[in-house]
Amino acid sequence: MMNKTVPALLAVMMGATAWLAGCSSQNTNTQLPTATVVGPIASEKLDNALGEKLDYKIIGIDAGAGSMVKTEEVMNLYGLDKWQLVEGSDAAMTAALIKAYEAKEPIIITGWTPHWMFKKMDLKYLADPKNGFGGAEQIHTIVRKGLREEQPAAYHFLDKFCWEPADMESVMVQMIDGKDPEVAAAEWVKNNEAKVAKWVEGIQPVQKEKLTLAYVAWDSEIASSHVVEHVLEQKLGYEVELSQVQTGPMWAGVAIGDVDGIVAAWLPSTDTSYLKKFGGQIEDLGPNLDGTKIGLVVPSYMNISSIEDLQ
């Protein structure tokens, strides 16, 4: 199987792996999203002083991601007119977080679970009393229309694919610890044969049929997409092409039929705008993972508890 390059993951490994290994010689000149660096958080109540320390910047991910769209809505809901949502990537966001966390400096990011950063760092969500982010979500599997008739084996597997947040996190942690996504996915499948067997039970393998799956460069979606790819190739005989794109093109690709499916649709809140736009052109196979969440995340040492504290 051809080795596939995952730029976002490589960027994380360059910065995060060194930190996780306790390396004191990490190059601090790596380009990161702009965020003002200040000293340790004081214990007194933080109000506008925090905004000034952070230059009123919230560190986000790639433009067009559902979580970015939702964060902008939440910022409007709470009247955070002074604040700016900084576009970047999952890799750049986590690198900025690690840099701030190591020095016990303040930082606010757009976060989500499942994510390895919650296992490696003591973080917390800011309370959302107006429920702007919408609470708990699910990750859904979406496929193109006609897949059931044209590729029934792939369709029925994707329909059965379902795992737990702990499963996804275990793959993500292996990746951040330095393993290639394909290797981490293969090891997870090997260690979870009973669960995988239920996914493929009763499905007749094919002979090198081609399939295209798309995903966004979030560690959670890198993990799930590579596990699905491995099962499709090693258990069901497919030749799978993984296509890394941004959220909008990912949904559009399924809608127009260029992409056979995705396992990366965050619903009902995060990707709701894409579901409304393309819902009539795709088939939603339902959730493949329960218990997801998005919101504004800070290190637990920060003396702030609610989005309202940013007003």
Long-range contacts (C-beta under 8 A, 24 or more apart in sequence): 1-182, 1-233, 3-180, 3-182, 4-181, 4-182, 4-242, 6-181, 6-217, 6-222, 6-244, 7-91, 7-217, 7-244, 8-89, 8-90, 8-91, 8-217, 8-218, 8-219, 8-222, 8-244, 9-91, 9-175, 9-181, 9-217, 9-219, 9-222, 10-91, 11-89, 11-91, 11-92, 11-95, 12-90, 12-91, 12-94, 12-95, 12-176, 12-219, 13-176, 13-178, 15-91, 15-94, 15-95, 15-98, 15-99, 16-94, 16-95, 16-98, 16-176, 17-176, 17-177, 17-178, 19-98, 19-102, 20-120, 20-176, 20-177, 28-99, 30-95, 31-92, 32-92, 32-95, 32-96, 32-99, 33-57, 33-59, 33-60, 33-86, 33-87, 33-88, 33-92, 33-93, 33-96, 34-86, 35-59, 35-86, 35-96, 35-100, 35-107, 37-100, 37-103, 37-105, 38-105, 38-106, 39-105, 40-104, 40-105, 40-301, 41-104, 41-105, 41-106, 41-301, 41-302, 41-303, 42-303, 43-303, 44-303, 45-303, 46-302, 46-303, 46-304, 46-309, 47-309, 50-106, 50-304, 50-309, 50-310, 51-82, 51-83, 51-310, 53-106, 54-106, 54-107, 54-108, 56-82, 56-83, 56-84, 57-83, 57-84, 57-86, 57-108, 58-83, 58-84, 58-85, 58-86, 58-108, 58-109, 58-110, 58-296, 59-86, 59-88, 59-92, 59-93, 59-96, 59-97, 59-107, 59-108, 59-109, 59-110, 60-85, 60-86, 60-87, 60-88, 60-93, 60-109, 60-110, 61-87, 61-88, 61-89, 61-90, 61-92, 61-93, 61-110, 61-218, 62-87, 62-88, 62-89, 62-90, 62-216, 62-217, 62-246, 62-247, 63-87, 63-246, 64-246, 64-247, 64-248, 65-216, 65-218, 65-246, 65-247, 66-247, 66-266, 66-269, 66-270, 66-271, 66-272, 66-273, 66-274, 67-110, 67-112, 67-266, 67-270, 67-294, 68-110, 69-270, 69-273, 70-132, 70-133, 70-134, 70-269, 70-270, 70-294, 71-110, 71-296, 73-132, 74-128, 74-132, 74-133, 74-296, 74-307, 77-130, 77-132, 78-130, 78-132, 78-307, 78-308, 78-310, 78-311, 79-311, 80-307, 80-310, 80-311, 83-310, 85-110, 89-217, 90-217, 90-218, 90-219, 91-217, 94-219, 97-121, 97-299, 100-299, 101-299, 104-299, 104-301, 106-298, 106-299, 106-302, 107-298, 107-299, 108-296, 108-297, 108-298, 108-310, 109-296, 109-297, 109-298, 110-294, 110-295, 110-296, 110-297, 111-294, 111-295, 111-296, 111-297, 112-218, 112-220, 112-266, 112-292, 112-293, 112-294, 112-295, 113-165, 113-291, 113-292, 113-293, 114-165, 114-166, 114-168, 114-169, 114-172, 114-220, 114-289, 114-291, 114-292, 115-169, 115-172, 115-219, 115-220, 116-169, 116-172, 116-173, 116-175, 116-176, 116-219, 119-169, 119-173, 120-173, 120-176, 121-299, 122-299, 122-300, 122-301, 123-297, 123-298, 123-299, 123-300, 124-297, 124-298, 124-299, 124-300, 125-293, 125-295, 125-296, 125-297, 126-295, 126-296, 126-297, 126-298, 126-304, 126-305, 126-306, 126-307, 126-309, 126-310, 127-305, 127-306, 127-307, 127-308, 128-295, 128-296, 128-306, 128-307, 129-306, 129-307, 129-308, 130-307, 132-307, 133-269, 133-293, 133-294, 133-295, 134-268, 134-269, 134-270, 135-269, 135-293, 136-290, 136-291, 136-292, 136-293, 137-266, 137-267, 137-268, 137-269, 137-270, 137-292, 137-293, 137-294, 138-266, 138-267, 138-268, 138-287, 138-289, 138-290, 138-291, 138-292, 139-220, 139-224, 139-263, 139-264, 139-265, 139-266, 139-267, 139-287, 139-288, 139-289, 139-292, 140-265, 140-266, 140-267, 140-284, 140-285, 140-286, 140-287, 140-288, 141-261, 141-262, 141-263, 141-265, 141-284, 141-285, 141-286, 141-287, 141-288, 142-251, 142-254, 142-261, 142-262, 142-265, 142-282, 142-283, 142-284, 142-285, 143-254, 143-260, 143-261, 143-262, 143-282, 143-283, 143-285, 144-254, 144-255, 144-257, 144-259, 144-260, 144-261, 144-282, 144-283, 145-257, 145-281, 145-282, 145-283, 146-257, 147-260, 147-261, 147-283, 148-283, 151-206, 151-209, 151-211, 151-260, 153-203, 153-204, 153-205, 153-206, 153-209, 153-236, 153-237, 153-238, 154-209, 154-211, 154-232, 154-236, 154-238, 154-260, 154-261, 156-202, 156-203, 157-199, 157-200, 157-203, 157-231, 157-232, 157-236, 158-228, 158-261, 158-263, 158-285, 159-285, 159-286, 160-198, 160-199, 160-200, 160-201, 161-199, 161-228, 161-231, 161-263, 161-288, 162-199, 162-287, 162-288, 162-289, 163-195, 163-224, 163-227, 163-288, 163-289, 164-289, 164-291, 165-289, 165-290, 165-291, 165-292, 167-192, 167-195, 168-220, 168-223, 168-224, 168-289, 171-223, 171-224, 171-226, 171-227, 172-219, 172-220, 172-222, 172-223, 175-219, 175-222, 175-223, 176-219, 181-222, 181-223, 181-226, 182-226, 182-229, 182-230, 184-223, 184-226, 185-223, 185-226, 185-227, 185-229, 185-230, 186-230, 186-234, 188-227, 189-227, 189-230, 189-231, 189-234, 196-231, 196-235, 199-231, 200-231, 200-235, 200-236, 203-236, 205-235, 205-236, 205-237, 206-236, 206-237, 206-238, 207-237, 208-237, 208-238, 208-239, 209-237, 209-238, 209-239, 210-238, 210-239, 210-240, 210-241, 211-238, 211-239, 211-240, 211-241, 211-260, 211-261, 212-240, 212-241, 212-243, 212-258, 212-259, 212-260, 213-240, 213-241, 213-242, 213-243, 213-259, 213-260, 213-261, 213-262, 213-263, 214-242, 214-243, 214-244, 214-245, 214-249, 214-250, 214-253, 214-254, 214-259, 214-262, 214-264, 215-242, 215-243, 215-244, 215-245, 215-250, 215-262, 215-263, 215-264, 216-244, 216-245, 216-246, 216-247, 216-250, 216-264, 217-244, 218-264, 221-263, 221-264, 224-263, 224-264, 224-288, 224-289, 225-262, 225-263, 225-264, 228-263, 247-271, 247-274, 248-274, 251-277, 251-278, 251-282, 252-278, 254-278, 254-281, 254-282, 255-281, 255-282, 256-281, 263-288, 266-292, 266-294, 269-294, 270-294
